[in-house]
Amino acid sequence: MYSFSDVYGNELTVSYLKRAAQTKKPSHAYIISGAAGSGKKLITRTFAKALQCEETYGAPCGKCVSCRTFDSMNHPDIIYVTSAANAKSIGVDDVRAQVLDKLSEKPFKYRFKIFIIEKGDTLTPAAQNALLKALEEPALYGVFLITAANVGKFLPTVLSRIIVLKTKPLPMVSVYNYLTEKAGVPEKDASEASGYCEGYIGKALSLLNDEEFAQLKLAAEDIIKNTRETYAGIFEAAKELEAYKPRMAELLSILQIMYRDIIIYKATKSEKHLIWKQNINCTKENASKFGMDILLKKMNAITYTMDILSKNASFAISADVLMMDLNPLAEEI
Ligand SMILES: [Zn+2]
């Protein structure tokens, strides 16, 4: 558990942190920032484990008492700062009780006292100001490791005292290799998940177990397979999209990937570079049924809908226009 060898990609960040763990002279505070599922937690926790490891410098040994108590989440000198009673944000009282009060006590047994603040971008401004005290007058043994999806939520005074490291998305092929080689995911599923996850392994893994996401894929497939041939049918299909409104951005992303495949297949007549491999017949049928100009127009319509919905356009009108573009009537084809 928690080893740098489990981190895929992000080589620069990992080697930077390994060097800090090698000298056992880390800075007092780090923010590891990046999208959901990009490995922030794995990198941060592994760094904490490496700093406290009694046997090795750099990567954690995984065998010493420190490493083992870390893995069992009972390390006496690693404190996970959380929001009380599962509130949505970490408040000033949380920081006082879990950080400031504890920071005055020396480490129980190990070299450092490490405070891990996951979802650090939920720290309220008051909580950040309280934390600032600890950052301005750091105890020699105190280390703060903060993960955050959105660095923009931090006060400039806090950011100026913290080293910010960013996780990066991986190439699709790296995600695919991880899923098939390390996570035991079947090839077809891995191909799809690596196509949908935007380069983040964690996101791929959560999508694979997401029942609603599986429903979205079926809905997208249905839109492509069941082309409507009358205006009444088109508007009925648009109305059906209401059911997917909360996850419309994802549905559109899936449609985009499916049409990408249709276009690639039409251009190459090869299955080699396809992502959506569960229904190859549908890809082939659409590639032969529509001309390239119509397919590109459909693709553009999806991109356009993503754009206007992100700018709060009317859902119902956007859905009508999208379905008209995706279902060109016979005389238009
Ligand atoms: Zn160790």
Boltz pocket constraint, residues with backbone or C-beta under 6 A from the ligand:
constraints:
  - pocket:
      binder: B
      contacts: [[A, 49], [A, 52], [A, 53], [A, 54], [A, 55], [A, 56], [A, 60], [A, 61], [A, 62], [A, 63], [A, 64], [A, 65], [A, 66], [A, 67], [A, 68]]
      max_distance: 6.0
